């Protein structure tokens, strides 16, 4: 039932919003590609504005090899702006004039694959000249000829296509004012389109598991357990890239995807998602579930611990109910929470409450109470973060100690630095309300 609620929540929040999907070419060769396109067609049919930017590098390589054409690559020098924002140093194909017709043929062939797959699910799409480009010119002494970069995304035509409920497909080709065509990085096109269209979501759909599922990567703050998804703030994502770039045994393609996600986040996209295009339903799980199934980089306040609103209380009681039923938490009613509403805080993810806790003040001491986490989010470390927040709140409030009363979770609080005390160590006012029948143990943390 919670999953259904989450799906409706996201449907109402993002319906009508623009989402850009940068999809690697190898995904099109996977058995699950038709299912992925069925999911994107479903999104387009239910009110989401879907824009697809197909990657075509591998197919271009294949076509050129078939015709015996070799191309050189030039690595962007440090003296020029990176042609692929966020991915400076990535080699660029030197596209000679005689090679450009083959590149165009390959790029449009890939775009047609997407159009065909969407039409199979009764969704119309348009492959158009939506990218105004200019030549890169001479880089480090090398004439890049027909290799270009984005000059402008033509948002007017794209918006008209979207308003008709159709899906615009942007191949890796751009056109200059005179009609000359250029080979443009699909990453750059996707980033520019996301910024120009003010997309709220940017998906990097790859044929890989991503850096976290593969393992072997250094994380500045490892999760409490193996998760299907990871959520990173922009600074956290940049730190992961810094710690792992150039290390032996790491997957540079996965790190490139993370670099692309960081670049998209810097353009102002609220949510950037890296998902495995081979996984059944990965896009829908990532989109319609807080837990998701990939890696998300976010620039806005995706998750925050904040004061309680009255409208939060039903969710708080829902989260606390299993613990109250087991006797782990003291039973509280809506009226009980309202009476001390200012003492409570909640951990919200995308506007929904998934953890809560309270700090009750007794002179120079504070009691941390009512700490509860939605069971579906237990492995995300929300309880630890909630207690850490309440401890920091106590310090800011000038308290000398915080204490907790517990019957079942003493081991967990000991790992957070709490030391066992006695009933007599409680503030006198709290001793008077101590429930002798529960026989709760007292644990104290000196601040």
Residue pairs with C-beta under 8 A, 6 or more apart in sequence:
2 374
2 376
3 289
6 288
6 289
6 290
6 352
7 288
7 289
9 350
9 351
9 352
10 287
10 288
10 350
11 46
11 47
11 288
13 350
13 351
14 48
14 200
14 201
14 287
15 46
15 47
15 48
16 47
16 48
16 49
17 48
17 49
17 199
17 200
17 201
18 49
18 51
18 162
18 197
18 198
18 199
18 200
18 201
19 43
19 48
19 49
19 50
19 51
19 199
19 200
19 201
19 202
19 203
20 51
20 53
20 190
20 193
20 194
20 197
20 199
20 201
20 202
20 203
20 269
21 40
21 50
21 51
21 52
21 53
21 203
21 205
21 283
22 53
22 55
22 186
22 187
22 190
22 202
22 203
22 204
22 205
22 260
23 36
23 52
23 53
23 54
23 55
23 114
23 203
23 205
23 277
24 55
24 205
24 206
24 207
24 277
25 54
25 55
25 56
25 57
25 58
25 59
25 110
26 58
26 206
26 207
27 33
27 36
27 205
27 206
27 207
27 277
27 278
28 54
28 110
28 113
28 114
29 207
30 207
30 277
30 278
32 277
32 278
32 279
32 280
33 117
33 277
34 117
34 120
35 280
35 281
36 205
36 277
36 282
36 283
37 114
37 117
37 118
37 120
37 121
38 121
39 281
39 283
39 284
40 50
40 52
40 118
40 123
40 167
40 283
41 118
41 121
41 122
41 123
41 167
42 121
42 284
43 50
43 283
43 287
44 50
44 118
44 123
44 165
44 166
44 167
45 122
45 123
45 165
49 162
50 167
51 158
51 162
51 167
51 168
51 170
51 193
51 197
51 199
52 114
52 125
52 167
52 168
52 169
52 170
53 169
53 170
53 172
53 186
53 189
53 190
53 193
54 110
54 111
54 113
54 114
54 169
54 170
54 171
54 172
54 186
55 110
55 172
55 186
55 187
56 106
56 107
56 110
56 111
56 171
56 172
56 186
57 93
57 186
59 106
59 109
59 110
60 93
60 102
60 103
60 106
60 107
62 106
63 102
63 105
63 106
63 109
64 70
64 71
64 99
64 102
64 103
64 106
67 102
69 99
69 102
71 93
71 94
71 95
71 96
71 99
72 93
72 94
73 91
73 92
73 93
73 94
74 91
74 92
74 94
74 139
74 140
74 142
74 144
75 89
75 90
75 91
75 92
76 82
76 83
76 88
76 89
76 90
76 92
76 139
77 139
77 140
78 88
79 140
80 139
80 140
82 88
82 89
82 90
83 92
83 136
83 149
83 185
83 188
84 90
84 92
84 185
84 187
84 188
84 263
85 188
85 191
85 263
85 266
85 267
86 191
86 259
86 260
86 262
86 263
86 264
86 266
87 187
87 256
87 259
87 260
87 263
90 256
92 136
92 139
92 144
92 147
92 185
93 147
93 183
94 142
94 144
94 145
94 147
95 103
95 144
95 145
95 146
95 147
95 182
95 183
96 145
96 146
97 145
97 146
99 146
100 145
100 146
100 181
100 183
103 146
103 173
103 183
104 173
104 181
107 171
107 172
107 173
107 183
108 127
108 171
108 173
110 171
111 127
111 169
111 171
112 127
114 125
114 169
115 125
115 127
115 169
118 124
118 125
118 167
119 125
123 166
123 167
124 164
124 165
124 166
124 167
125 166
125 167
125 168
125 169
126 161
126 166
126 167
126 168
126 169
127 169
127 171
128 157
128 158
128 161
128 168
128 169
128 170
129 154
129 173
129 175
130 153
130 154
130 157
130 158
130 168
130 170
130 193
131 150
131 152
131 153
131 154
131 170
131 173
131 174
131 175
131 184
131 189
131 192
132 150
132 151
132 152
132 153
132 154
132 174
132 175
132 176
132 177
133 148
133 149
133 150
133 151
133 174
133 175
133 176
133 182
133 184
134 148
134 149
134 151
134 176
134 182
135 144
135 145
135 146
135 147
135 148
135 176
135 180
135 182
136 144
136 147
136 148
136 149
137 143
137 144
138 144
146 180
146 181
146 182
146 183
147 182
147 183
147 184
148 174
148 176
148 182
148 183
148 184
149 174
149 182
149 184
149 185
149 188
150 174
150 184
150 188
150 189
150 192
151 174
151 176
152 196
153 189
153 192
153 193
153 195
153 196
153 197
155 196
155 197
157 168
158 168
158 193
158 197
159 197
161 167
161 168
162 168
170 186
170 189
170 190
170 193
171 186
172 183
172 184
172 185
172 186
172 189
173 181
173 182
173 183
173 184
174 181
174 182
174 184
174 189
175 181
175 182
176 182
187 260
190 202
190 260
190 264
191 260
191 263
191 264
191 267
193 199
194 202
194 264
194 267
194 269
195 267
195 268
195 269
198 268
199 269
200 269
200 270
200 271
201 269
201 270
201 271
201 272
201 273
201 287
202 261
202 264
202 269
202 271
202 272
202 273
203 272
203 273
203 274
203 275
203 283
203 286
204 257
204 260
204 261
204 264
204 272
204 273
204 274
204 275
205 275
205 277
205 282
205 283
206 253
206 254
206 257
206 274
206 275
206 276
206 277
207 276
207 277
207 278
208 214
208 251
208 253
208 254
208 257
208 276
209 254
209 276
210 254
210 257
210 274
210 275
210 276
210 294
210 295
211 217
211 240
211 244
211 250
211 251
211 254
211 255
211 258
211 295
212 219
212 227
212 230
212 295
213 276
214 251
214 254
216 249
216 250
217 240
217 243
217 244
217 250
218 240
218 243
218 244
218 247
219 240
219 243
220 236
220 239
220 240
220 243
221 236
223 230
223 379
223 380
223 381
224 379
224 380
224 381
224 384
225 379
227 291
227 379
227 380
228 291
228 292
228 293
229 286
229 291
229 292
229 293
229 294
229 295
229 296
230 295
230 296
231 292
231 295
231 296
231 298
231 302
231 303
232 240
232 295
232 296
232 297
232 298
233 297
233 298
233 299
233 302
234 262
234 265
234 266
234 297
234 298
234 299
237 258
237 261
237 262
237 265
237 297
238 262
240 258
241 255
241 258
241 259
241 262
244 250
244 255
245 255
257 274
258 274
258 295
258 297
261 272
261 273
261 274
261 295
261 297
262 272
262 297
264 272
264 297
265 272
265 297
265 298
265 299
266 299
268 299
269 299
270 298
270 299
270 300
271 296
271 297
271 298
271 302
272 296
272 297
272 298
273 286
273 287
273 292
273 294
273 295
273 296
274 294
274 295
274 296
274 297
275 282
275 283
275 286
275 293
275 294
275 295
276 282
276 293
276 294
279 293
281 293
282 293
282 294
285 292
285 293
286 292
286 293
286 294
286 296
290 349
290 350
290 352
290 354
290 377
291 376
291 377
291 380
296 302
302 349
302 350
303 347
303 348
303 349
303 350
304 347
304 348
305 345
305 346
305 347
305 348
305 385
305 386
305 389
306 345
306 346
306 348
307 342
307 344
307 345
307 346
308 316
308 337
308 341
308 344
308 345
308 346
308 356
310 338
310 341
312 346
312 353
312 356
313 334
313 337
313 338
314 334
315 346
315 352
315 353
316 337
316 344
316 346
316 353
316 356
316 372
317 332
317 333
317 334
317 337
319 353
319 354
319 355
319 356
319 372
319 373
319 374
320 329
320 332
320 356
320 370
320 372
322 375
323 329
323 372
324 330
324 331
324 332
326 408
327 407
327 408
327 438
328 406
328 407
328 408
328 409
329 370
329 372
330 369
330 370
330 435
330 438
332 370
337 344
340 358
340 360
343 358
343 359
343 360
343 361
344 356
344 357
344 358
344 370
345 356
345 357
345 358
345 359
345 386
345 389
345 390
345 393
346 353
346 355
346 356
347 353
347 354
347 355
347 356
347 373
347 382
347 385
347 386
348 354
349 377
353 374
354 373
354 374
354 376
354 377
354 382
355 371
355 372
355 373
355 374
355 377
355 382
355 383
355 385
355 386
356 370
356 371
356 372
356 386
357 368
357 369
357 370
357 371
357 372
357 386
357 387
357 389
357 390
358 368
358 369
358 370
358 371
358 390
359 366
359 367
359 368
359 369
359 390
359 393
359 394
359 402
360 366
360 367
360 369
361 397
361 399
362 427
362 429
362 430
363 427
363 429
364 398
364 399
364 400
364 401
365 399
365 400
365 401
365 402
365 403
365 426
365 427
365 430
366 390
366 394
366 397
366 399
366 401
366 402
366 403
367 402
367 403
367 404
367 405
367 430
368 387
368 390
368 391
368 394
368 402
368 403
368 404
369 404
369 405
371 383
371 386
371 387
371 390
373 382
373 383
373 386
374 382
383 412
384 416
387 413
387 416
388 416
390 402
391 402
391 445
391 447
394 402
394 447
395 447
399 447
400 446
400 447
401 444
401 445
401 446
401 447
402 444
402 445
402 447
403 418
403 421
403 425
403 426
403 442
403 443
403 444
403 445
404 413
404 418
404 442
404 443
405 434
405 438
405 440
405 441
405 442
406 413
406 440
406 441
406 443
407 438
407 439
407 440
407 441
410 420
410 441
410 443
413 443
414 420
414 443
416 445
417 445
418 443
418 444
418 445
419 443
419 444
419 445
420 441
420 442
420 443
420 444
421 442
421 443
421 444
422 442
423 431
423 434
423 442
424 431
425 442
425 444
426 434
426 442
434 440
